[in-house]
Amino acid sequence: MTPRTACTAIGDLLCQQFGGEFVPSEDILDSNGRISIQKKHSTLAQLIEHNILAPEEAKSLLKVAAVRNPFDTLVSLYFKQRFKYQPLLSDPTSWVNRDPTYAKNMRYARTHSFNQWALKKCSKQLVKTLLGCPPSMFADYTKETDVVMRYERIERDLERVFSRVGVNSKAAIPLVNRTAERPDQNYRAYYSRATAIAVSVAFRDDLKTYGYKF
């Protein structure tokens, strides 16, 4: 369930209409109460490493993930952190406070513009690139998958997945967890030239791999 690719909506659809289930069923916490394995955004590698899914079982499954234009997904992430999830910071038991790095980024988003926030994020990714570990928004989720869907045509791609497993369905993906706080759906409207260049460099591997551009 790659973040910000309609994964919550698709997960709900699969559970409510096709007998699906989340694996794991709840977030798994470490001894300090921090999230170690997420209910929604765990990767296949994590599930196998923590014995939640056996390698043999994983091989028998059709594994599907989705990707989204990095420029667009960054705008969505910013508005989630700056507005949508802010009330959760005051709840010590909320999931954002069980992920200290995420909570820290939310506090930064609350007091900074999108371009300031995005440039800060890109600077961290560029350091990884210089260290020989180019960052990716998607690689952890798409690794070992059989199908990669695109957010921009998610309903059509999901229909193809259903067809592949013999399910004749055109079930509409429900509207769940949308970022209503985002006033302009055109992601280009939020970018300065410098920020667009920074994202192009920081996430160049994702842009090249999936054919996305500004």
Backbone bond lengths (Angstrom), bond angles and torsions (degrees), N, CA, C in turn:
res aa  C-N    CA-C-N  psi(-1)  N-CA   C-N-CA  omega(-1)  CA-C   N-CA-C  phi
1 M - - - 1.463 - - 1.532 108.73 -
2 T 1.323 115.53 82.40 1.451 120.97 179.98 1.523 109.68 -62.03
3 P 1.332 118.71 128.35 1.473 120.08 -178.25 1.521 112.89 -56.31
4 R 1.322 115.23 142.50 1.463 124.59 173.62 1.531 113.13 63.53
5 T 1.331 116.52 35.33 1.467 120.43 176.38 1.529 110.58 -126.42
6 A 1.333 116.70 31.90 1.473 123.40 -176.99 1.519 111.38 66.38
7 C 1.323 117.48 22.63 1.470 120.76 -175.12 1.527 112.01 -67.96
8 T 1.330 118.25 -35.73 1.464 120.12 178.84 1.522 110.17 -64.39
9 A 1.328 116.08 -43.33 1.460 120.48 179.56 1.530 111.14 -63.98
10 I 1.328 116.03 -43.46 1.466 119.45 179.68 1.525 110.48 -67.57
11 G 1.325 117.13 -39.14 1.458 120.52 177.06 1.515 111.52 -59.94
12 D 1.328 116.10 -44.75 1.475 120.05 177.80 1.524 110.92 -62.67
13 L 1.322 116.62 -41.41 1.466 120.97 178.99 1.527 110.73 -60.27
14 L 1.315 116.38 -47.08 1.467 120.43 -178.64 1.524 111.31 -64.82
15 C 1.333 116.74 -38.01 1.471 119.94 -179.53 1.526 111.69 -72.40
16 Q 1.316 116.51 -42.98 1.463 120.50 -172.65 1.527 113.56 -79.58
17 Q 1.331 117.14 -30.79 1.466 118.99 -174.53 1.529 114.37 -115.68
18 F 1.331 116.95 -13.10 1.463 117.99 -175.17 1.529 113.35 -131.09
19 G 1.321 116.80 17.07 1.457 120.13 175.60 1.517 114.75 68.62
20 G 1.314 117.01 25.78 1.461 120.36 -179.62 1.518 112.21 -76.42
21 E 1.311 115.59 172.73 1.470 121.65 176.41 1.520 109.51 -150.82
22 F 1.318 114.89 150.82 1.458 120.03 176.75 1.528 109.38 -80.57
23 V 1.325 115.61 140.82 1.463 121.32 177.45 1.522 107.98 -130.46
24 P 1.365 117.05 111.43 1.463 128.14 -2.40 1.535 110.89 -72.67
25 S 1.329 116.07 168.83 1.460 120.35 -176.87 1.526 112.28 -75.00
26 E 1.327 117.64 -21.69 1.460 123.53 177.49 1.520 108.98 -143.83
27 D 1.344 116.06 162.30 1.462 119.30 174.45 1.524 109.55 -58.00
28 I 1.326 116.32 141.29 1.460 121.40 175.59 1.529 107.94 -101.71
29 L 1.319 116.25 125.65 1.457 121.68 -176.37 1.519 111.35 -103.15
30 D 1.331 115.49 151.15 1.468 119.43 175.45 1.526 109.53 -86.62
31 S 1.312 116.88 -173.18 1.466 121.06 -175.71 1.532 112.62 -66.62
32 N 1.335 116.79 -17.60 1.464 120.99 179.01 1.525 112.62 -96.30
33 G 1.327 116.08 5.92 1.447 120.27 179.56 1.510 114.26 79.79
34 R 1.325 117.31 13.17 1.456 121.44 178.61 1.525 109.87 -96.11
35 I 1.324 115.91 152.93 1.458 119.97 -177.40 1.521 110.36 -72.73
36 S 1.306 116.12 124.39 1.466 120.37 175.73 1.525 111.14 -105.85
37 I 1.335 117.24 -35.45 1.460 122.26 175.60 1.527 107.81 -132.04
38 Q 1.309 116.97 121.17 1.452 120.50 -177.98 1.526 111.87 -83.32
39 K 1.322 114.81 147.99 1.461 120.44 174.95 1.526 110.75 -65.03
40 K 1.317 115.79 -42.60 1.461 118.89 -173.26 1.523 113.92 -96.40
41 H 1.300 117.90 -38.40 1.457 119.35 -169.63 1.527 113.62 -113.74
42 S 1.308 117.05 28.76 1.460 119.60 174.51 1.524 109.00 -72.60
43 T 1.318 116.25 155.44 1.462 120.77 178.39 1.524 109.57 -101.91
44 L 1.311 115.46 162.89 1.462 120.08 178.10 1.524 110.38 -58.92
45 A 1.321 116.54 -41.46 1.468 120.45 -179.76 1.525 111.33 -61.21
46 Q 1.325 117.22 -40.43 1.462 120.71 178.87 1.525 111.06 -64.98
47 L 1.321 116.77 -42.38 1.464 120.46 -178.66 1.527 110.91 -63.05
48 I 1.315 116.39 -38.70 1.467 119.95 179.08 1.524 110.58 -73.31
49 E 1.328 116.39 -43.35 1.468 120.95 -178.37 1.521 111.75 -60.07
50 H 1.307 117.90 -36.10 1.464 122.04 -177.34 1.531 112.43 -97.85
51 N 1.320 115.05 17.00 1.481 121.28 173.97 1.527 113.31 59.89
52 I 1.333 116.13 28.69 1.457 120.45 175.64 1.527 109.53 -84.76
53 L 1.316 114.89 -28.62 1.458 122.35 178.80 1.522 108.16 -136.98
54 A 1.318 116.29 128.34 1.464 120.56 180.00 1.527 109.88 -76.01
55 P 1.328 117.95 144.71 1.471 120.22 179.54 1.520 112.96 -55.06
56 E 1.333 116.43 -38.80 1.467 119.81 -179.51 1.528 110.69 -65.17
57 E 1.337 116.00 -40.01 1.455 119.59 178.94 1.523 110.57 -67.10
58 A 1.322 116.08 -39.96 1.458 120.75 179.82 1.528 110.69 -60.31
59 K 1.321 116.12 -40.11 1.465 119.91 -179.55 1.529 111.60 -64.88
60 S 1.324 116.86 -28.95 1.468 120.54 -176.55 1.519 113.06 -81.46
61 L 1.330 117.27 -10.46 1.464 121.25 -175.00 1.520 111.82 -95.42
62 L 1.336 115.77 152.54 1.458 121.22 169.54 1.524 106.39 -85.49
63 K 1.303 115.93 116.52 1.467 120.71 -173.57 1.531 109.59 -105.84
64 V 1.324 114.51 125.14 1.463 121.67 -173.04 1.526 109.55 -126.74
65 A 1.319 116.99 137.11 1.464 121.92 174.04 1.520 107.89 -138.72
66 A 1.327 116.45 170.62 1.467 120.47 -179.34 1.517 110.47 -131.27
67 V 1.333 115.38 157.07 1.467 122.08 176.24 1.526 108.49 -128.12
68 R 1.317 115.26 167.68 1.471 121.16 -178.68 1.519 108.67 -149.81
69 N 1.302 117.40 151.07 1.454 120.65 178.30 1.531 109.60 -52.13
70 P 1.336 118.08 120.90 1.466 120.65 -177.96 1.528 113.62 -55.23
71 F 1.324 117.46 -36.71 1.467 119.43 178.90 1.527 110.79 -62.42
72 D 1.313 116.34 -39.72 1.460 121.65 -178.95 1.520 111.66 -73.24
73 T 1.317 116.60 -43.30 1.464 119.75 -176.64 1.526 111.49 -67.62
74 L 1.323 118.08 -30.36 1.464 120.02 177.11 1.528 111.07 -66.48
75 V 1.328 116.98 -39.46 1.464 120.00 177.16 1.527 109.65 -62.76
76 S 1.323 116.47 -44.57 1.463 120.40 179.01 1.525 111.04 -61.13
77 L 1.324 117.12 -43.59 1.463 120.94 179.64 1.524 110.91 -61.58
78 Y 1.313 116.91 -42.77 1.467 120.07 -179.43 1.518 111.42 -59.88
79 F 1.324 117.43 -46.97 1.457 119.71 -177.73 1.526 112.02 -69.91
80 K 1.306 117.35 -30.06 1.467 119.33 173.44 1.528 110.08 -65.63
81 Q 1.335 116.04 -44.81 1.459 119.50 -177.75 1.524 112.15 -72.05
82 R 1.311 117.07 -38.48 1.470 119.10 -175.27 1.527 112.82 -78.61
83 F 1.334 117.05 -33.09 1.460 119.63 -174.47 1.533 113.62 -122.96
84 K 1.314 117.31 -60.10 1.464 121.46 -169.25 1.525 113.19 -58.00
85 Y 1.332 117.55 -44.58 1.463 120.41 -173.90 1.522 114.21 -96.54
86 Q 1.334 118.47 -2.07 1.458 120.55 -175.55 1.535 113.73 -55.14
87 P 1.349 120.23 -40.73 1.470 119.10 179.19 1.523 113.47 -58.40
88 L 1.335 117.25 -23.96 1.466 120.26 -178.24 1.526 112.07 -70.90
89 L 1.316 117.42 -21.09 1.469 119.78 -179.29 1.523 112.11 -63.63
90 S 1.318 117.08 -28.65 1.466 120.46 -178.68 1.534 112.46 -81.91
91 D 1.327 116.47 -5.35 1.467 121.41 178.79 1.528 109.26 -104.59
92 P 1.331 118.57 106.10 1.472 120.88 -176.39 1.526 113.50 -62.31
93 T 1.334 117.79 -17.36 1.471 119.88 -179.15 1.530 112.40 -96.01
94 S 1.337 117.45 -1.42 1.465 120.34 -177.68 1.526 110.73 -70.29
95 W 1.326 114.92 160.63 1.462 119.48 -177.71 1.523 112.48 -65.75
96 V 1.344 117.67 -28.64 1.463 117.81 -179.18 1.529 111.01 -67.50
97 N 1.325 116.68 -33.14 1.461 119.84 178.81 1.524 112.32 -80.79
98 R 1.320 116.38 -8.95 1.460 120.35 172.90 1.522 111.47 -91.48
99 D 1.314 115.46 1.82 1.460 122.68 175.48 1.525 107.07 -130.78
100 P 1.339 118.25 85.14 1.469 122.20 -172.30 1.522 114.00 -54.83
101 T 1.323 118.11 -36.64 1.466 120.29 179.94 1.512 110.90 -65.33
102 Y 1.313 115.98 -42.18 1.470 119.87 179.84 1.525 110.11 -65.34
103 A 1.320 116.88 -43.24 1.461 120.51 179.32 1.530 110.98 -62.16
104 K 1.313 116.66 -38.45 1.467 120.82 178.11 1.520 110.43 -63.62
105 N 1.323 116.87 -42.44 1.460 120.67 178.95 1.527 111.08 -65.57
106 M 1.327 116.96 -34.01 1.458 120.66 177.55 1.526 110.92 -65.45
107 R 1.303 117.03 -40.19 1.466 120.30 179.68 1.526 110.11 -66.06
108 Y 1.317 116.55 -35.82 1.464 120.13 177.61 1.526 109.70 -68.28
109 A 1.335 116.90 -43.30 1.469 120.90 -179.70 1.528 111.10 -61.51
110 R 1.317 116.40 -33.79 1.467 121.07 -176.69 1.523 112.03 -62.61
111 T 1.311 117.59 -28.60 1.463 120.97 -173.90 1.525 113.70 -116.11
112 H 1.333 116.91 7.92 1.465 119.47 -178.04 1.525 110.89 -133.46
113 S 1.323 115.06 155.27 1.464 121.07 179.02 1.530 110.28 -72.35
114 F 1.319 114.86 167.00 1.465 118.68 178.43 1.518 111.36 -58.11
115 N 1.334 117.20 -45.21 1.460 119.36 -177.13 1.525 112.03 -65.48
116 Q 1.324 117.85 -37.96 1.465 120.26 176.03 1.523 110.40 -63.64
117 W 1.322 115.92 -45.43 1.462 121.65 -179.60 1.527 111.29 -63.10
118 A 1.336 116.41 -45.39 1.467 120.80 -177.61 1.521 111.31 -67.36
119 L 1.327 117.73 -39.52 1.464 120.23 178.94 1.516 110.77 -64.97
120 K 1.326 117.17 -38.42 1.462 120.86 177.18 1.528 110.10 -63.26
121 K 1.324 116.03 -43.70 1.459 120.23 179.03 1.527 111.06 -63.12
122 C 1.317 116.19 -43.26 1.464 120.42 -179.66 1.528 111.86 -64.94
123 S 1.322 116.55 -35.28 1.467 119.25 -179.82 1.524 110.84 -61.56
124 K 1.326 116.31 -37.62 1.463 120.02 178.02 1.529 110.56 -67.51
125 Q 1.333 116.22 -38.92 1.455 119.92 -179.43 1.524 111.14 -69.26
126 L 1.332 117.17 -35.71 1.456 120.70 179.25 1.522 111.53 -65.77
127 V 1.316 116.61 -34.09 1.467 119.95 175.78 1.521 109.88 -61.78
128 K 1.330 116.85 -41.95 1.463 120.64 178.17 1.524 110.88 -61.78
129 T 1.316 116.09 -39.08 1.464 120.51 178.91 1.523 110.54 -63.26
130 L 1.328 116.03 -44.35 1.470 120.56 179.54 1.526 111.75 -63.74
131 L 1.323 115.93 -27.96 1.463 120.40 179.41 1.532 112.01 -85.84
132 G 1.328 115.95 4.25 1.455 119.97 177.20 1.513 114.60 86.84
133 C 1.346 117.40 13.89 1.471 121.35 179.04 1.527 109.17 -124.15
134 P 1.346 117.89 73.76 1.458 119.40 -177.72 1.517 111.96 -55.93
135 P 1.325 117.61 130.58 1.466 121.26 -175.52 1.522 112.09 -74.44
136 S 1.313 115.60 157.19 1.455 121.71 175.00 1.515 108.73 -145.30
137 M 1.334 116.08 137.91 1.455 120.36 174.71 1.527 111.68 -77.18
138 F 1.328 116.17 -19.29 1.455 119.42 -167.21 1.527 116.15 -121.65
139 A 1.321 117.91 -21.27 1.462 120.97 -169.35 1.525 113.13 -56.14
140 D 1.332 117.57 -39.42 1.466 119.97 -178.91 1.525 111.59 -65.13
141 Y 1.332 116.31 -28.02 1.467 120.26 -177.20 1.528 111.94 -90.50
142 T 1.315 117.42 -34.61 1.467 120.46 -176.25 1.526 113.07 -87.34
143 K 1.319 117.56 -14.66 1.463 120.01 -178.87 1.533 110.53 -61.74
144 E 1.320 115.46 130.73 1.466 123.51 178.72 1.525 113.20 70.04
145 T 1.339 118.17 12.24 1.462 119.25 177.36 1.525 110.32 -86.89
146 D 1.316 115.60 159.51 1.463 121.58 -179.52 1.522 112.46 -95.09
147 V 1.324 115.91 -28.19 1.465 121.29 -178.04 1.524 109.08 -136.12
148 V 1.332 116.14 134.04 1.465 121.25 173.36 1.527 108.06 -115.37
149 M 1.327 115.39 113.98 1.459 121.23 178.07 1.530 109.68 -90.48
150 R 1.317 115.03 161.96 1.460 120.79 177.08 1.527 109.62 -114.01
151 Y 1.299 115.57 133.56 1.469 121.41 179.44 1.521 111.33 -56.87
152 E 1.322 115.84 -36.56 1.463 120.78 -175.36 1.535 112.69 -67.13
153 R 1.323 117.98 -16.90 1.472 121.35 177.86 1.528 108.95 -138.86
154 I 1.323 114.95 40.55 1.458 121.19 -167.39 1.527 112.85 -61.76
155 E 1.316 118.77 -40.09 1.467 119.81 -177.79 1.532 110.79 -65.51
156 R 1.324 116.74 -43.04 1.464 120.05 179.05 1.528 111.19 -64.56
157 D 1.333 116.55 -42.81 1.461 119.98 179.81 1.521 111.40 -65.96
158 L 1.341 116.89 -37.50 1.460 119.68 179.39 1.533 110.46 -67.00
159 E 1.314 117.44 -37.46 1.462 120.44 176.25 1.524 110.92 -59.93
160 R 1.315 116.39 -38.54 1.462 120.84 178.72 1.529 111.07 -66.67
161 V 1.321 116.30 -36.16 1.463 119.92 176.38 1.524 110.08 -65.08
162 F 1.326 116.15 -46.06 1.465 120.12 177.27 1.525 110.50 -57.22
163 S 1.325 116.61 -44.69 1.459 120.93 -179.40 1.521 111.06 -62.05
164 R 1.330 116.58 -37.42 1.468 121.16 -178.94 1.519 111.86 -63.34
165 V 1.326 117.10 -31.44 1.470 119.90 -179.29 1.526 111.62 -100.72
166 G 1.327 115.96 11.42 1.460 119.49 174.14 1.506 115.50 82.10
167 V 1.339 117.09 21.38 1.465 120.77 178.34 1.524 108.19 -104.69
168 N 1.315 116.22 117.54 1.461 120.86 179.27 1.517 108.63 -89.98
169 S 1.304 116.31 90.41 1.465 119.29 -174.68 1.516 110.97 -143.50
170 K 1.314 115.29 140.60 1.455 122.11 171.31 1.529 108.85 -123.17
171 A 1.328 114.72 39.08 1.465 120.74 -178.80 1.526 109.98 -59.59
172 A 1.311 116.39 130.53 1.462 121.41 -179.37 1.517 110.46 -71.93
173 I 1.315 116.41 135.75 1.455 121.09 176.33 1.532 107.92 -71.40
174 P 1.326 119.02 124.26 1.471 121.00 -178.10 1.525 111.88 -67.45
175 L 1.318 116.27 156.21 1.463 121.19 176.53 1.522 108.71 -85.95
176 V 1.331 115.91 99.82 1.460 121.60 -175.82 1.527 109.13 -132.06
177 N 1.338 116.37 136.99 1.466 122.37 173.45 1.524 112.59 59.78
178 R 1.331 116.99 32.98 1.456 119.92 177.04 1.521 110.05 -72.68
179 T 1.323 115.97 151.67 1.461 120.53 179.73 1.522 108.79 -91.23
180 A 1.334 115.20 78.46 1.467 120.48 -177.77 1.526 111.74 -67.23
181 E 1.335 116.81 -19.04 1.462 120.72 -178.21 1.528 112.21 -73.61
182 R 1.315 117.00 -9.87 1.466 121.93 -179.64 1.526 109.03 -84.97
183 P 1.333 119.18 111.25 1.460 120.74 -172.53 1.525 114.94 -74.26
184 D 1.325 117.40 -30.38 1.462 121.03 -176.20 1.530 108.90 -122.74
185 Q 1.333 116.40 120.69 1.461 119.70 -178.45 1.526 112.70 -78.22
186 N 1.332 117.21 -11.66 1.456 120.77 176.41 1.529 108.93 -80.83
187 Y 1.322 116.52 102.87 1.469 119.81 -173.71 1.523 112.24 -61.08
188 R 1.324 117.71 -27.85 1.472 119.95 -177.28 1.526 111.50 -62.28
189 A 1.325 117.09 -25.16 1.465 120.89 -177.17 1.523 112.59 -65.34
190 Y 1.309 117.65 -18.62 1.465 120.87 -174.59 1.532 113.35 -94.51
191 Y 1.318 117.28 -13.01 1.457 120.42 -170.23 1.517 113.89 -95.62
192 S 1.333 115.13 133.82 1.451 120.02 164.42 1.532 107.32 -81.29
193 R 1.302 117.07 165.02 1.468 120.37 179.59 1.535 110.50 -60.44
194 A 1.338 115.82 -42.74 1.464 120.10 -178.22 1.525 111.25 -63.07
195 T 1.329 116.54 -41.03 1.467 119.75 -179.16 1.520 110.60 -68.02
196 A 1.322 117.77 -40.64 1.458 121.06 178.69 1.528 110.60 -60.70
197 I 1.327 116.68 -41.10 1.471 120.68 178.51 1.524 110.14 -66.03
198 A 1.335 116.30 -42.01 1.466 120.39 -179.30 1.523 111.65 -61.29
199 V 1.332 117.14 -43.12 1.462 121.02 178.82 1.531 109.81 -66.65
200 S 1.338 116.84 -38.54 1.457 120.89 179.62 1.519 111.63 -60.12
201 V 1.323 115.41 -36.44 1.465 119.91 -179.77 1.527 111.08 -81.30
202 A 1.328 116.02 -45.91 1.470 120.20 -175.12 1.520 112.23 -64.08
203 F 1.318 117.30 -37.29 1.464 120.62 -176.16 1.527 111.38 -117.33
204 R 1.320 115.34 35.54 1.464 119.64 -176.66 1.523 112.54 -62.95
205 D 1.327 117.64 -32.79 1.462 119.64 179.95 1.532 111.34 -64.73
206 D 1.332 116.91 -43.60 1.462 120.24 178.07 1.526 111.02 -64.83
207 L 1.326 116.01 -42.03 1.460 120.02 -179.53 1.523 110.51 -62.24
208 K 1.320 116.25 -41.45 1.464 120.62 -179.59 1.514 111.27 -71.20
209 T 1.335 116.36 -45.32 1.474 120.83 -176.21 1.508 111.93 -61.02
210 Y 1.339 117.32 -41.90 1.457 120.67 -173.37 1.526 113.92 -106.38
211 G 1.341 116.25 4.49 1.452 119.98 174.38 1.514 115.19 71.17
212 Y 1.331 116.61 27.24 1.460 119.81 178.18 1.530 110.49 -90.51
213 K 1.316 115.20 155.93 1.466 121.12 175.28 1.519 109.04 -150.23
214 F 1.331 115.41 170.49 1.464 119.72 -178.72 1.516 110.81 -69.37
